Amino acid sequence: MLPSADVNNTRGRRSMDLGRGVQSGQTVTTNGDLLAGKNGSCLCQTYSQIFEESSTGGGRINASTLSAVCPQLLLKIHSEECCNDNTIVQEHAEKPPIGQAWGYGIGFVTLVVLISNIGVFLGPCMNTKAFRRILMFCVALAVGTLGSTGFLVLIPESMHLTGKDGPIPDYSWKMATVIGGAYFVFVAERLLKFVLDNRKKKKSDNDSVEVSEENSKELLAVNSNNTHGHTHSHLPVGQGKGSNGDVAPVAWILLIGDAIHNFVDGLSIGAAFTENTFLGISVSLAVLCEELPHELGDIAILLHAGLSMKRALFYNFIAAVICYIGLVIGIIVGEATSANQWIFGLAGGIFVYIALADMIPEMKEQLAEAERSGSENMLLVFVIQNSGIVIGFLIILCLVQYGGEIQV
């Protein structure tokens, strides 16, 4: 044991060494020695390495190790020798060339616009069972991609949490846990509803044994009339028209809302591709997965509102072209200003809202419609919807984990 005076002198000498090291751009190791940088090479450790070596069990730093961590952190912040030691952060911080942002942005937005006219090919089969199953899967896929993009990509990007050497280790897995919690509640609710509905159905079958055949036929007729026309895809064309055969106001409201929605999508894609390629691909895939069921539903609504197929496709195409305007503004703003993080925060909130407040209720409505009509097996619908959610989530999670390796 050293006397207290010697300990104080030793600490004073280390403080003086630290001051001289910071001024001269040298590196302080964990034992207080100085290492000079050679030819501009960096001898500093990353933030993760510093905390891992200094932390005790459970990844915690106590009072005794804090004195060793603080000088290294201060030196890493202020020394020019330590600015470029992390290649992952450096790659993430570098923006792609402007030509690359324009090229990929225009390419993905063109796909979005083309999807707006997919009703030309799927219009004749909109009332088939196969089409309804495909639509169920697409809606669920949109839930998985939109929610995952919002929580794993856009919201963390807006707060500078991304990067393997970011301020929060394993942020993507922690955000994935948030999504997993929401998904667990969704599945538990669906399974509980299945059990309760089956019990109610068995009890109803036992109570209806004494019902006469005539009353049963009347009850089935009433149920059939109530079911018919409940959802967009089952309405006959022209039922939503106005009293004089004019186009219903809901068609124009839908087109205006769709144009605003497409503008925000283009804005998000443009800003994302100016930040990095992986972020742009993640956002674009989420938009594409959401647009497919969205545009199919819009075509059905426009037809039911009194528009012909040609007019519905034309107006829907005009609303989709607005996405190019959003793309141009997003790229210009992303290149000329530092407003990308604000755009990502706005887009992340919109993506999460669409997934939770728009798409999930649509999934529930599809399930309820299939149950009322008796045209689909409830277990099959459950499997189709959950497959879409899981696949959409895994697509975005893989992009988050391995997107940094994308070389363009």
C-alpha positions in Angstrom: 0.0 0.0 0.0 1.3 3.5 -0.9 0.9 6.4 1.5 -1.9 8.8 0.8 0.6 11.5 -0.3 2.2 9.1 -2.8 -1.2 8.1 -4.2 -2.1 11.8 -4.6 1.1 12.5 -6.4 0.7 9.5 -8.7 -2.8 10.7 -9.6 -1.5 14.2 -10.2 1.2 13.0 -12.5 -1.4 10.9 -14.5 -3.6 14.0 -14.8 -0.6 16.0 -16.1 0.2 13.2 -18.5 -3.4 13.2 -19.7 -3.3 16.9 -20.3 -0.1 16.7 -22.3 -1.4 13.7 -24.2 -4.6 15.5 -25.2 -2.7 18.6 -26.3 -0.2 16.6 -28.4 -2.7 14.3 -29.9 -1.3 11.2 -28.2 -3.3 8.2 -27.0 -3.8 7.2 -23.4 -4.1 3.5 -22.7 -6.0 1.9 -19.8 -3.0 2.0 -17.5 -2.3 5.7 -18.2 0.7 5.3 -20.5 1.0 7.3 -23.6 1.2 5.9 -27.1 2.1 8.2 -29.9 0.2 8.0 -33.2 2.4 7.0 -36.1 1.8 8.5 -39.6 -1.7 9.5 -38.7 -2.7 6.0 -37.8 -5.3 5.6 -35.0 -4.4 3.7 -31.8 -7.6 4.5 -30.0 -10.2 2.0 -29.2 -13.9 2.2 -30.1 -16.5 3.2 -27.5 -17.7 -0.4 -27.3 -14.2 -1.7 -26.6 -13.6 0.9 -23.9 -16.7 0.0 -22.0 -16.3 -3.7 -22.5 -12.7 -3.7 -21.1 -13.6 -1.3 -18.2 -17.0 -2.8 -17.2 -17.5 -5.3 -14.5 -19.9 -8.2 -14.5 -23.2 -7.5 -16.2 -21.8 -4.8 -18.4 -21.8 -2.2 -15.6 -19.2 0.5 -14.7 -18.6 1.2 -11.0 -16.9 4.1 -9.2 -13.5 2.4 -9.2 -13.4 1.9 -13.0 -15.0 5.3 -13.9 -11.7 7.1 -13.3 -10.1 4.8 -16.0 -12.9 5.3 -18.5 -13.3 9.1 -18.4 -9.8 10.0 -19.6 -10.1 7.6 -22.6 -13.5 9.0 -23.5 -12.3 12.6 -23.3 -9.2 11.7 -25.4 -11.3 10.0 -28.0 -13.6 13.0 -28.3 -11.0 15.7 -28.5 -8.0 14.0 -30.2 -7.8 14.2 -33.9 -6.0 10.8 -34.0 -9.2 9.1 -32.8 -11.7 10.6 -35.2 -11.6 8.0 -38.0 -10.9 4.8 -36.1 -14.4 3.3 -36.7 -14.8 2.3 -40.3 -18.4 1.2 -39.7 -19.5 4.6 -38.5 -17.4 6.2 -41.2 -19.1 4.2 -43.9 -22.5 4.9 -42.5 -21.9 8.6 -42.3 -20.8 9.0 -45.8 -23.6 9.9 -48.2 -23.9 8.1 -51.5 -23.2 10.1 -54.8 -26.1 12.3 -55.9 -26.4 10.3 -59.2 -26.9 7.1 -57.3 -29.6 8.7 -55.1 -31.5 9.9 -58.2 -31.1 6.6 -60.0 -32.3 4.3 -57.2 -35.0 6.8 -56.1 -36.5 7.1 -59.6 -36.4 3.4 -60.1 -38.2 2.5 -56.9 -40.8 5.3 -57.3 -41.5 4.1 -60.8 -42.3 0.7 -59.4 -44.7 2.4 -57.0 -46.4 4.1 -59.9 -46.7 0.9 -61.9 -48.3 -0.8 -59.0 -51.1 1.8 -59.1 -52.2 0.3 -62.4 -52.0 -3.4 -61.4 -55.8 -3.4 -61.2 -55.7 -3.8 -65.0 -54.4 -7.4 -64.6 -56.2 -8.3 -61.4 -59.6 -6.7 -62.1 -61.2 -9.7 -63.7 -60.3 -12.0 -60.7 -61.2 -9.6 -57.8 -64.1 -11.8 -56.7 -62.2 -15.1 -56.7 -61.0 -16.9 -53.6 -57.4 -16.9 -54.7 -57.4 -13.1 -55.0 -58.9 -12.7 -51.5 -56.1 -14.9 -50.1 -53.4 -13.0 -51.9 -54.9 -9.7 -50.6 -54.9 -11.1 -47.0 -51.2 -12.0 -47.4 -50.3 -8.6 -48.9 -52.1 -6.7 -46.1 -50.3 -8.7 -43.5 -47.0 -8.2 -45.3 -47.6 -4.5 -45.3 -48.1 -4.6 -41.5 -44.8 -6.4 -41.0 -42.7 -4.2 -43.3 -44.3 -0.8 -42.4 -44.1 -1.4 -38.6 -40.6 -2.9 -38.8 -39.3 0.0 -41.0 -40.8 2.5 -38.6 -39.4 1.0 -35.4 -36.1 -0.5 -36.7 -35.0 1.9 -39.4 -36.7 5.4 -39.5 -37.2 6.2 -35.9 -33.7 5.1 -34.8 -32.2 6.9 -37.8 -34.0 10.1 -36.9 -32.3 10.0 -33.4 -28.8 8.9 -34.7 -29.1 5.5 -33.0 -28.0 3.4 -36.0 -24.6 1.9 -36.5 -22.9 -1.0 -34.7 -20.8 1.5 -32.7 -23.8 3.7 -31.9 -24.7 5.0 -28.5 -27.1 2.1 -27.8 -25.6 -1.4 -28.3 -27.8 -3.8 -30.1 -30.5 -1.2 -30.5 -32.1 -3.2 -33.4 -32.7 -6.3 -31.2 -34.1 -4.1 -28.5 -36.5 -2.5 -30.9 -37.3 -5.9 -32.3 -38.3 -6.9 -28.8 -40.8 -4.1 -28.8 -42.3 -5.4 -32.1 -42.3 -8.9 -30.6 -44.3 -7.7 -27.6 -47.0 -6.2 -29.8 -47.1 -9.3 -32.1 -47.5 -11.5 -29.0 -50.5 -9.6 -27.8 -52.0 -9.7 -31.4 -51.6 -13.5 -31.6 -52.9 -14.1 -28.1 -55.9 -12.0 -28.9 -56.7 -13.9 -32.1 -56.3 -17.3 -30.4 -58.5 -16.2 -27.5 -61.1 -15.0 -29.9 -61.0 -18.4 -31.7 -61.6 -20.3 -28.5 -64.4 -18.1 -27.3 -66.1 -18.1 -30.7 -66.0 -21.9 -30.9 -67.5 -22.2 -27.5 -70.2 -19.7 -28.4 -70.9 -21.6 -31.6 -71.3 -24.9 -29.9 -73.7 -23.4 -27.4 -75.6 -21.7 -30.1 -75.9 -25.0 -32.1 -77.3 -26.8 -29.0 -79.8 -24.0 -28.4 -81.0 -23.9 -32.0 -82.1 -27.5 -32.2 -85.7 -26.6 -31.6 -85.8 -23.8 -34.1 -88.1 -24.6 -37.0 -86.8 -25.0 -40.6 -88.7 -22.0 -41.8 -87.3 -19.7 -39.2 -83.8 -21.0 -39.9 -84.1 -20.2 -43.6 -85.3 -16.7 -42.7 -82.4 -16.2 -40.3 -79.9 -17.3 -43.0 -81.4 -15.0 -45.5 -81.1 -12.0 -43.1 -77.5 -12.9 -42.4 -76.8 -13.2 -46.1 -78.2 -9.7 -46.7 -76.2 -8.2 -43.9 -73.0 -9.8 -45.1 -73.4 -8.7 -48.7 -71.8 -5.3 -49.4 -69.9 -5.1 -46.1 -66.4 -4.9 -47.6 -65.1 -3.1 -50.7 -64.1 -6.2 -52.6 -67.6 -7.8 -52.4 -69.7 -4.9 -53.4 -71.1 -4.9 -56.9 -69.9 -2.2 -59.2 -72.0 0.9 -59.0 -73.5 0.4 -55.5 -71.7 3.3 -54.1 -72.9 5.8 -56.6 -74.8 9.0 -55.8 -78.6 9.3 -56.1 -78.4 10.5 -59.7 -75.8 8.1 -60.8 -73.0 10.6 -60.3 -69.6 9.7 -58.7 -69.9 9.5 -55.0 -67.9 12.1 -53.0 -65.9 9.3 -51.3 -64.0 8.8 -54.6 -62.6 12.3 -54.6 -61.8 12.2 -50.9 -59.9 9.0 -51.5 -57.9 10.3 -54.4 -56.9 13.5 -52.5 -55.8 11.4 -49.5 -54.0 9.0 -51.8 -52.1 11.8 -53.5 -50.9 13.2 -50.1 -49.9 9.7 -49.0 -47.9 9.1 -52.2 -46.2 12.5 -51.7 -45.0 11.5 -48.2 -43.8 8.1 -49.6 -41.7 9.8 -52.3 -40.4 12.3 -49.8 -39.3 9.4 -47.5 -37.7 7.5 -50.3 -35.8 10.5 -51.6 -34.4 11.5 -48.2 -33.5 7.9 -47.4 -31.4 7.4 -50.6 -29.5 10.6 -49.9 -28.5 9.2 -46.5 -27.4 5.7 -47.5 -28.4 2.9 -49.9 -29.5 0.4 -47.3 -31.9 2.9 -45.7 -33.3 3.8 -49.1 -33.9 0.1 -49.9 -35.6 -0.5 -46.6 -38.0 2.4 -46.9 -38.7 1.5 -50.6 -39.5 -2.1 -49.8 -41.9 -1.0 -47.0 -43.6 1.4 -49.4 -43.9 -1.2 -52.1 -45.4 -3.9 -49.8 -47.9 -1.3 -48.5 -48.9 0.0 -51.9 -49.9 -3.3 -53.4 -53.0 -4.0 -51.2 -53.6 -0.3 -50.8 -53.9 0.4 -54.5 -56.0 -2.7 -55.1 -58.4 -1.5 -52.4 -58.5 1.9 -53.9 -59.4 0.5 -57.4 -62.3 -1.4 -55.8 -63.6 1.6 -54.0 -63.4 3.8 -57.0 -65.3 1.3 -59.1 -68.0 1.0 -56.4 -68.2 4.8 -56.2 -69.4 4.9 -59.9 -66.2 5.3 -61.9 -65.5 3.1 -64.9 -62.4 0.9 -64.9 -60.5 3.3 -67.3 -61.3 6.4 -65.2 -60.5 4.7 -62.0 -57.1 3.6 -63.3 -56.4 7.0 -64.8 -57.2 9.0 -61.6 -55.3 6.5 -59.5 -52.3 6.8 -61.8 -52.4 10.7 -61.5 -52.4 10.3 -57.7 -49.5 8.0 -57.8 -47.4 10.3 -60.0 -47.4 12.8 -57.1 -44.8 10.4 -55.6 -42.2 11.8 -58.1 -42.7 15.3 -56.7 -42.1 14.0 -53.2 -39.0 12.2 -54.4 -37.5 15.3 -56.0 -38.1 17.4 -52.9 -36.8 14.7 -50.6 -33.5 14.4 -52.6 -33.0 18.1 -52.9 -33.7 18.7 -49.2 -31.6 15.7 -48.2 -28.6 17.0 -50.2 -28.8 20.7 -49.4 -29.8 20.6 -45.7 -29.5 18.5 -42.6 -33.3 18.0 -42.4 -33.1 14.2 -43.1 -33.6 13.3 -39.5 -36.8 15.3 -39.2 -38.1 13.7 -42.4 -37.3 10.2 -41.0 -39.1 11.0 -37.8 -42.2 12.2 -39.6 -42.1 9.2 -42.0 -41.5 6.7 -39.1 -44.6 8.0 -37.3 -46.7 7.7 -40.5 -45.5 4.2 -41.2 -46.3 3.0 -37.7 -49.7 4.7 -37.8 -50.6 3.1 -41.1 -49.6 -0.4 -39.9 -51.4 -0.2 -36.5 -54.4 2.0 -37.2 -55.1 1.1 -40.9 -53.7 -2.3 -41.8 -54.3 -4.3 -38.6 -58.0 -3.3 -38.5 -58.2 -4.3 -42.2 -56.8 -7.7 -41.2 -59.4 -8.1 -38.5 -62.1 -7.1 -41.0 -60.9 -9.7 -43.5 -61.0 -12.4 -40.8 -64.5 -11.3 -39.6 -65.8 -11.3 -43.2 -64.4 -14.8 -43.8 -66.0 -16.0 -40.6 -69.4 -14.5 -41.5 -69.5 -15.8 -45.1 -68.0 -19.2 -44.2 -66.0 -19.1 -47.4 -62.6 -19.6 -45.7 -61.2 -21.8 -43.0 -60.4 -19.6 -40.0 -57.2 -21.5 -39.3 -56.0 -21.0 -42.9 -56.7 -17.2 -42.7 -54.8 -17.0 -39.4 -51.8 -18.8 -40.9 -51.8 -16.6 -44.1 -52.0 -13.4 -42.1 -49.3 -14.3 -39.6 -47.0 -15.6 -42.3 -47.3 -12.2 -44.0 -46.4 -10.3 -40.8 -43.5 -12.5 -39.9 -42.0 -12.5 -43.4 -42.3 -8.7 -43.6 -40.6 -8.3 -40.2 -37.8 -10.7 -41.2 -37.1 -8.9 -44.5 -36.5 -5.6 -42.7 -34.6 -7.2 -39.9 -32.2 -8.8 -42.3 -31.7 -5.4 -44.1 -31.0 -3.8 -40.7 -28.4 -6.5 -39.7 -26.7 -6.9 -43.1 -27.6 -3.7 -44.9 -24.2 -2.2 -44.1 -22.6 -4.8 -46.3 -24.5 -3.6 -49.4 -21.9 -2.4 -51.9 -23.2 -0.4 -54.9 
